[in-house]
Amino acid sequence: MEKRNENILGYIFAAVAVFLWGITFVCTKSLLNDFSAFEILFFRFLAAYIGLWIIKPKALVLKNKKENWWFFLAGLSGIAVYQQAENIAINYTTASNVSIIVSICPFFTAIIAQIFLKEKHLNLWFILGFIIALAGITLVSFNGHAEFHLSPKGDLLALLAAVSWGFYSLFVSKVNAMGYDDVLCTRRFFFYALILMIPFFIYGATCSEKGSAFYVNLSAAVNKARFAKPMSWVNLLFLGLGASAFCFVAWGYACNKLGTVKITVALYLIPVITIVFAFIFLGETITLMGLCGAALTITGLILSGRKRK
């Protein structure tokens, strides 16, 4: 019974995480009016790190210092590389391209788990579900008004983000096997991610190009004005405490209880959730193409979860 309750909680946590991650686009788009992409990323995870210290003011004591490498690699792959590669990619290619390419990450997660963890997930149902879900995500991303244009630099960065998430899933599995507290583990991931962002912060602070994705504005007047806006705090705190602190902890718990590959296919739903909230809050239209894409995505998700008899 206890195992069953833990599994149910895992499903709930994964569903809430995917739901909140689907809304992040709306918050980020609003913040981009006043902040650069890197500033949003840095402040988001700084808020998440501080928030997790407030929730659990307890240090993580490792049994073996060598285990730190797994935490470092998780912070590097899942946050420093994945988040930044995705953000930078949008500067060189369309958001539709990025959305479609990044959605491949469950496939890379399955391949990496099969190679390094000896887990067998790549069956006919998984591949069929992946193809159908990818077709659905493509339609959702286009939503009647986008066109796919090859842009090597941006598309390769989006592909790097997808591969990075696959490796993040591997490192999370390694950390979960150690048996440490999920909150403390996630906070350690964020710590290393923030350390890795420091060189980019310094570069952004010295960058003269205000339109750059890495630009960091140190002007007291500008910061006073943009942080005086209540919606800036609402969006940053949502991204930091909700979409980062809670979601990464919840995702780690779900992966631990239900299996990394099984849970990762739920990421197919993020573009579907995004278009719904973009329709509600940004006034973006949902076309017949978008609705068909949502149906295909959900169908692919269901098929990917089927097991070979």
C-alpha positions as CSV (number, residue, x, y, z in Angstrom):
1,M,0.0,0.0,0.0
2,E,2.9,2.4,0.9
3,K,4.5,1.7,-2.5
4,R,1.3,2.3,-4.3
5,N,0.8,5.7,-2.5
6,E,4.4,6.7,-3.4
7,N,3.7,5.8,-7.0
8,I,0.5,7.9,-7.0
9,L,2.3,10.8,-5.5
10,G,5.0,10.4,-8.1
11,Y,2.4,10.7,-10.9
12,I,0.9,13.7,-9.3
13,F,4.3,15.4,-8.9
14,A,5.2,14.7,-12.5
15,A,1.9,16.0,-13.8
16,V,2.2,19.2,-11.7
17,A,5.8,19.7,-12.9
18,V,4.9,19.3,-16.6
19,F,1.9,21.6,-16.1
20,L,4.0,24.4,-14.5
21,W,6.8,24.0,-17.0
22,G,4.2,24.5,-19.8
23,I,3.3,27.9,-18.3
24,T,7.0,29.1,-18.1
25,F,6.9,30.3,-21.7
26,V,4.2,32.8,-20.8
27,C,6.1,34.2,-17.8
28,T,9.4,34.3,-19.7
29,K,7.9,36.1,-22.7
30,S,6.5,38.7,-20.3
31,L,9.9,39.1,-18.5
32,L,11.8,39.5,-21.8
33,N,10.4,43.0,-22.1
34,D,12.7,44.1,-19.2
35,F,15.3,41.3,-18.7
36,S,17.7,39.5,-21.0
37,A,17.3,35.7,-21.4
38,F,20.4,35.1,-19.2
39,E,19.2,37.5,-16.5
40,I,15.9,35.6,-16.3
41,L,17.8,32.3,-16.1
42,F,20.2,33.5,-13.4
43,F,17.6,35.2,-11.2
44,R,15.3,32.2,-11.6
45,F,17.7,29.7,-10.2
46,L,19.1,32.0,-7.6
47,A,15.6,32.4,-6.2
48,A,15.1,28.6,-6.4
49,Y,18.4,27.9,-4.5
50,I,17.5,30.4,-1.8
51,G,14.0,29.0,-1.6
52,L,15.2,25.5,-1.0
53,W,17.5,26.7,1.8
54,I,14.5,28.3,3.4
55,I,12.4,25.2,3.0
56,K,15.1,22.9,4.4
57,P,18.0,24.7,6.2
58,K,20.1,21.6,6.4
59,A,23.4,20.8,4.8
60,L,23.8,17.8,2.6
61,V,26.4,15.5,4.0
62,L,27.8,13.0,1.5
63,K,29.0,9.6,2.4
64,N,31.8,9.9,-0.2
65,K,33.2,13.2,-1.6
66,K,33.5,11.5,-5.0
67,E,29.7,11.5,-5.2
68,N,29.9,15.3,-5.7
69,W,30.8,14.6,-9.3
70,W,27.3,13.3,-10.0
71,F,25.7,16.4,-8.5
72,F,28.1,18.6,-10.6
73,L,27.3,16.8,-13.8
74,A,23.5,17.0,-13.1
75,G,23.8,20.8,-12.5
76,L,25.9,21.1,-15.7
77,S,23.7,19.1,-18.0
78,G,20.2,19.8,-16.7
79,I,20.5,23.5,-16.0
80,A,23.7,25.2,-17.1
81,V,23.8,23.5,-20.6
82,Y,20.1,22.6,-21.2
83,Q,18.6,25.9,-20.1
84,Q,21.2,28.1,-21.7
85,A,21.4,26.1,-25.0
86,E,17.6,26.3,-25.3
87,N,17.6,30.1,-24.5
88,I,20.4,30.9,-27.0
89,A,18.9,28.7,-29.7
90,I,15.8,30.9,-29.9
91,N,18.1,33.8,-30.9
92,Y,19.3,31.9,-34.0
93,T,16.2,29.9,-35.0
94,T,12.5,30.0,-34.5
95,A,10.7,29.1,-31.3
96,S,8.8,26.4,-33.3
97,N,12.1,24.8,-34.3
98,V,13.4,24.8,-30.8
99,S,10.1,23.4,-29.4
100,I,10.1,20.5,-31.9
101,I,13.8,19.6,-31.6
102,V,13.9,19.8,-27.7
103,S,10.8,17.5,-27.6
104,I,13.1,14.7,-28.8
105,C,14.7,14.5,-25.3
106,P,12.6,11.5,-24.1
107,F,14.1,9.5,-27.0
108,F,17.6,10.5,-26.0
109,T,16.8,9.7,-22.4
110,A,15.7,6.2,-23.4
111,I,18.9,5.6,-25.5
112,I,21.2,6.9,-22.8
113,A,19.4,4.8,-20.1
114,Q,19.7,1.7,-22.3
115,I,23.4,2.3,-22.9
116,F,24.5,3.3,-19.4
117,L,21.9,1.9,-17.1
118,K,21.1,-1.3,-19.1
119,E,17.4,-0.4,-19.1
120,K,15.4,-1.7,-22.1
121,H,12.8,0.9,-23.1
122,L,13.3,1.1,-26.9
123,N,10.5,-1.2,-28.0
124,L,8.0,-0.9,-30.9
125,W,5.4,1.0,-28.8
126,F,7.9,3.5,-27.5
127,I,9.2,4.3,-31.0
128,L,5.7,4.5,-32.5
129,G,4.5,6.7,-29.7
130,F,7.6,8.9,-30.1
131,I,6.9,9.4,-33.9
132,I,3.3,10.2,-33.3
133,A,4.0,12.6,-30.4
134,L,6.7,14.3,-32.5
135,A,4.2,14.8,-35.3
136,G,1.7,16.2,-32.8
137,I,4.3,18.5,-31.3
138,T,5.2,19.8,-34.8
139,L,1.6,20.7,-35.5
140,V,1.3,22.3,-32.0
141,S,4.4,24.3,-32.6
142,F,3.3,25.5,-36.0
143,N,-0.3,26.1,-34.8
144,G,-1.3,27.3,-38.3
145,H,1.2,30.2,-38.6
146,A,4.8,29.0,-38.4
147,E,7.1,27.5,-40.9
148,F,10.0,25.2,-40.4
149,H,13.3,26.8,-41.6
150,L,16.6,25.1,-41.2
151,S,19.0,27.2,-39.1
152,P,22.1,25.1,-38.4
153,K,23.5,27.1,-35.4
154,G,20.1,27.4,-33.6
155,D,18.9,23.9,-34.5
156,L,22.2,22.3,-33.3
157,L,21.9,24.3,-30.0
158,A,18.4,23.0,-29.5
159,L,19.6,19.4,-30.3
160,L,22.4,19.9,-27.7
161,A,19.7,20.9,-25.2
162,A,17.7,17.7,-25.9
163,V,20.8,15.5,-25.5
164,S,21.8,17.4,-22.3
165,W,18.4,16.6,-20.7
166,G,19.0,12.9,-21.6
167,F,22.3,13.0,-19.7
168,Y,20.6,15.0,-16.8
169,S,18.1,12.1,-16.5
170,L,21.0,9.6,-16.3
171,F,22.8,11.7,-13.5
172,V,19.5,12.1,-11.6
173,S,19.1,8.3,-11.6
174,K,22.7,7.9,-10.3
175,V,22.0,10.5,-7.5
176,N,18.6,8.9,-6.6
177,A,20.4,5.5,-6.1
178,M,22.4,7.2,-3.3
179,G,19.3,7.6,-1.2
180,Y,19.7,11.2,-0.2
181,D,16.8,13.7,0.4
182,D,15.3,15.0,-2.8
183,V,15.3,18.7,-1.7
184,L,18.9,18.6,-0.6
185,C,20.0,16.9,-3.9
186,T,18.1,19.4,-6.1
187,R,19.6,22.3,-4.1
188,R,23.1,20.9,-4.7
189,F,22.3,20.7,-8.5
190,F,21.3,24.4,-8.4
191,F,24.5,25.3,-6.5
192,Y,26.8,23.9,-9.2
193,A,24.6,25.4,-11.9
194,L,24.9,28.9,-10.4
195,I,28.7,28.5,-10.1
196,L,28.9,27.5,-13.7
197,M,26.8,30.6,-14.6
198,I,29.3,33.1,-13.0
199,P,31.6,33.4,-16.0
200,F,28.5,34.1,-18.2
201,F,27.4,36.7,-15.7
202,I,30.8,38.4,-15.8
203,Y,30.7,38.3,-19.6
204,G,27.2,39.7,-19.7
205,A,28.1,42.5,-17.2
206,T,30.9,43.6,-19.5
207,C,28.9,43.1,-22.7
208,S,28.1,46.4,-24.6
209,E,25.5,44.8,-26.8
210,K,22.2,45.4,-25.0
211,G,20.3,43.1,-27.3
212,S,22.5,40.1,-26.4
213,A,20.9,37.1,-24.7
214,F,23.7,37.2,-22.1
215,Y,23.5,41.0,-21.4
216,V,23.4,41.8,-17.7
217,N,22.3,45.3,-16.8
218,L,24.0,46.7,-13.7
219,S,22.4,50.2,-13.9
220,A,20.9,51.1,-10.5
221,A,18.2,53.2,-12.2
222,V,17.2,50.4,-14.6
223,N,17.2,47.8,-11.9
224,K,15.1,49.9,-9.6
225,A,12.6,50.5,-12.3
226,R,12.2,46.9,-13.5
227,F,12.2,45.4,-10.0
228,A,9.6,48.0,-8.9
229,K,7.1,46.2,-11.2
230,P,5.0,43.7,-9.2
231,M,4.6,41.4,-12.2
232,S,8.4,41.1,-12.5
233,W,8.4,39.7,-9.0
234,V,5.4,37.5,-9.7
235,N,7.0,36.0,-12.8
236,L,10.5,35.6,-11.3
237,L,9.2,34.0,-8.2
238,F,6.9,31.7,-10.1
239,L,9.9,30.6,-12.4
240,G,12.2,30.3,-9.4
241,L,10.1,28.8,-6.6
242,G,7.5,27.1,-8.7
243,A,8.9,26.0,-12.0
244,S,12.5,25.4,-10.7
245,A,12.6,24.7,-6.9
246,F,9.3,22.7,-6.7
247,C,9.3,21.2,-10.2
248,F,12.9,19.9,-10.1
249,V,12.4,18.4,-6.6
250,A,9.1,16.9,-7.8
251,W,10.6,15.6,-11.0
252,G,13.5,14.0,-9.1
253,Y,11.0,12.3,-6.7
254,A,8.8,11.0,-9.7
255,C,11.9,9.7,-11.5
256,N,13.0,7.9,-8.3
257,K,9.6,6.2,-7.7
258,L,8.5,5.5,-11.3
259,G,11.5,5.4,-13.5
260,T,13.3,8.2,-15.4
261,V,12.3,7.1,-19.0
262,K,8.7,6.4,-18.0
263,I,8.3,9.8,-16.6
264,T,10.3,11.7,-19.2
265,V,7.8,10.9,-22.0
266,A,5.3,13.2,-20.1
267,L,7.5,16.1,-21.4
268,Y,5.7,15.7,-24.7
269,L,2.7,17.6,-23.1
270,I,4.6,20.8,-22.4
271,P,4.0,22.4,-25.9
272,V,0.3,21.5,-25.6
273,I,0.0,23.2,-22.2
274,T,2.0,26.2,-23.5
275,I,-0.4,26.9,-26.4
276,V,-3.4,26.7,-24.0
277,F,-1.9,29.3,-21.6
278,A,-0.6,31.4,-24.4
279,F,-4.2,31.5,-25.7
280,I,-5.5,32.5,-22.2
281,F,-2.9,35.0,-21.1
282,L,-1.3,36.3,-24.4
283,G,-4.3,36.2,-26.7
284,E,-2.6,33.8,-29.1
285,T,-5.0,31.8,-31.3
286,I,-5.4,28.0,-31.2
287,T,-6.0,26.7,-34.7
288,L,-7.4,23.4,-35.9
289,M,-3.8,22.4,-36.6
290,G,-2.9,23.0,-33.0
291,L,-5.9,21.0,-31.7
292,C,-5.0,18.1,-34.0
293,G,-1.4,18.3,-32.8
294,A,-2.5,18.2,-29.2
295,A,-4.6,15.0,-29.9
296,L,-1.7,13.4,-31.7
297,T,0.7,14.3,-28.8
298,I,-1.5,12.8,-26.2
299,T,-2.0,9.6,-28.3
300,G,1.8,9.3,-28.7
301,L,2.3,9.7,-25.0
302,I,-0.2,6.9,-24.3
303,L,1.4,4.6,-26.8
304,S,5.0,5.3,-25.5
305,G,3.9,4.0,-22.1
306,R,2.7,0.7,-23.4
307,K,4.9,-2.3,-22.6
308,R,5.8,-5.1,-25.0
309,K,4.1,-8.3,-24.2
